[in-house]
Amino acid sequence: MKVGDISIDVVTDGTLLLDGGALFGPVPKIQWEKNLKPDRSNRVRISLNCILIQLGSQNILIDTGIGAKRMEKLKESYGAAGNKLIKNLKREGLTARDIDTVVLTDLRFHRAGGCTKVDRVGQTLPAFPKAKYLVQKAALEQATNPSERGAPLYYQDDVAPLMEKGLLEVIDGNYTIAPGISTLMTDGPSIGHQVVLIESGSERIAYAGDLMPTSYHLAPGCISSLDYSPNKTLIAKREVLSMACDKGWLMVFGNAQENYAGYVEQRGGRYGFCLLYTSDAADDSLRVD
């Protein structure tokens, strides 16, 4: 995707299996399984989408997927087929050392796991050694001192090495990353969650992160049971969806495996797509449906 002088690519870190009931919250299985078929353990496969933004000589990465540190554990628990982000960046002609900025929508393991890596002697190091890592103050406080309910979704070795190396840049509230690229605090999915907004001329793109993880989460009430504050998610979703409809924002979804992005319109009080970008499973290229 090209937005003025800004180039945007969806680069995945692979996939994992997540309990369908957890992903769709109050939506009955008889409804959501029409869109995503569960396996025998009631899990559906979702993508670990990250966004590569290139502006001039700057390479900005939004989220890092699950990384490689806990692959065996995540394979067992989540059927993870991850650790593909670096390979997919190479397809774009980049190495980990070429990334200047990493923006984290939150610090849960499926967004921040790839922030760090383990070297041959077992030391945990930053995966993108020349980058500054941007994270909301509230998200960092939650990750370093999570509640009992949220604790299973956070790992200290995703963040601690960044703090030790002085690579973590803590922000507080809405923030301008670069000209035309900013963050919007939404809180609901996790404390300090943020979406990323990209604007150039008349073109606008919003990366929704966990606020709307898939294209099947357009309905305001379709909220994951993993969300920290569903009511805040509901308020933020209505705000972002209204913005998307009124001003023509292209929504990019954080965990959509096939329908990566789409333009939204409101019909009869319900949100739907007027244009949907769909990936070809064979080569991950995008087509318009």
Buried (B, 14 or more C-beta within 10 A) or exposed (E): BEBBEBBBBBBBBBBBBBBBBBBBBEBEEEEBBEBBEBEEEBBBBBBBBBBBBBBEEBBBBBBBBBBBBBBEEBBEEBBBBBBBBBEBBEEEEBEBEBBBBBBBBBBBBBBBBBBBBBEEEEEBEBBBEEBBBBBBEBBBBBBEEBEEEBEEBBBEBBBBBBBEEEBBBBBEEEBEBBBBBBBBBBBBBBBBBBBBBBBBEEBBBBBBBBBBBBBBBBBBEBBBEBBBBBEBBBBBBEEBBEBBBEEBBBBBBBBBBBBBBBBBBBEEEEBEBEEBBBBEEEEBEEEEE
